Amino acid sequence: MRLNEEVQRNFLQYTSHFDRRAFAAYNDGLLPLYRRLLYTSYNLNLGSRYVKAAKVVGDVLGNYHPHGDGAVYAGLIQLTCNEAISHCLEPMFEAQGNIGNPYSFDASCRNAAAMRYVEVKLTKYATEMLLDKEYMAQVPMVPNFDGTTTEPRFLPAKLPNILINGSFGIGGINRSLVPSFGTDSVVALLRWLLTNPDATDEDIAEQFSKMQYRYRYGGVGNITAEQALSDSFSVNLTPHWVERSGKKKVLSFYGLPGITSTLDKILKKVYALDGTKAVTDNSDPHAKVPVPMLVDVLMHDDCAHPEHWEAAVVAAFSETARVTPRLCRKSAVRKFSLVSLLREWLGFRLALETKVLAARIADYRKSLAREELKLLVTTPEVLKKLPKLFELDKDGQVDYVKSLCGISDDDAKYILSLSFSQLTKSDQTGGRSAVENFRKQIATNERLLRNPATAVAKAL
């Protein structure tokens, strides 16, 4: 084999592995690190209590993610409810403690307090939309890095988190950017699509054109129907003014890698404008992920045309970003358009709901069978003969209950697992009510199973 072919083969293998860590999954919209942080917190039952961030980071490192603790802690902070540094419009964690200066936009979270001083817990969005216990039971598990335990291949997202929170990643030779659309608009789009199952791709694209993409630190914008059908298109990132301490005007926008390399030129251009008094860059020049840039721009008090000056400053900072949705699907990276991404996610969601409904029906059937057994055994005729059980050995008891009630070995063993007092205290009226309730639940869920889209729409 020629050297260049060997190098190319090895490099492509490496980039394939690297891409799976750098790009989010289409179904839950999470990078592997974020998924492991959430799953660890789910196992720690952090939906209702705070624990030290060091506990979460340590469990993630030991069980699922054998990399640097700094990177894991940075990932945890990036998912928290902090307007300055959160990467999510719907954050996954709430935090107590110093998790960063709101005017120091540090992607690596070096400004957060040490993990031993910070406490975190899961948000309602994370517990209800990504970590529902009933849905978690239907998620495929895979071995962890050393085969000592398992972790979920993906989380059972009830909403398209990838469209709500967006995603950004830089792989070996490619990068991915999915804009955020916010919860309300995505839920409205899903409801429309579920009530219009025959909608064409063009119809869905038209709905996307009515939505606004959002960045937590930038403005809002619209995409066209043509862009929603494309797997690569450009959007404008327009900065906006914010006030700080009631004194300075601050220009803030959602930055992208590459912009920092030209920031010095932009600052010089802004400083040269008539009316500019001072320009100070407070953004992080070493950021490797999308972070907000914060620039203090102070206008002279005697500026002749303040409105023109503000417009010129905004124009100088306005940038264009390339939206290229590259996401992981079945251990491979593929490109999506926004329309194909929504369709692919909805197929995943319907399959997940089908599994949940089938499992729910099976549980109801099992409970129904047990209630019917109790009704059979607790009739007066049978109860009179049960004391004879105390005269028999274990095998004899099974045979006796089988012949007495006309049931199987397993059913007889279940009856014998109940205490005699449980059986004698069973209420026939209450038992019949429970049986009727289980039958209604089974019928209801069987109707939903025939059309899982109805169940998905009902959950929105």
Protein Blocks (a to p, Z undefined) as FASTA:
>chain_A
ZZklmmmmmmmmmmmmmmmmmpccfklopafklmmmmmmmmmnopmlbccdfklmmmmmm
mmmmccdfklmmmmmmmmpccfklpcbfbdfbdcedjebjfklccfklpmpccfklpccd
ddfklmmmmmgfklmmmpccdddfkopaccdfbdcdfbdfklmnopadddfkbccdddde
bjklmmmmmmmmmmmmmbcfklmmmmmmmpccddfklccddddfklmmpcbdcddddddd
ddehhlaccddddddehjlmmmmmmmmmmmmpghiabdcdfbdfkbcbdcdddddddddf
klfblmlmmmmmmmmmpccddddddddeehiacdddfklmmmmmmmmmmmmmmmmmmmmm
mmmmmmmmmmmmmmmmmpmklmmmmmmmmmpcfklmmmmmmmmnopafklmmmmmmpcfk
lmmmpcfklmmmmmmmmmmmmmmmmmmmmmmmlmmmmmZZ
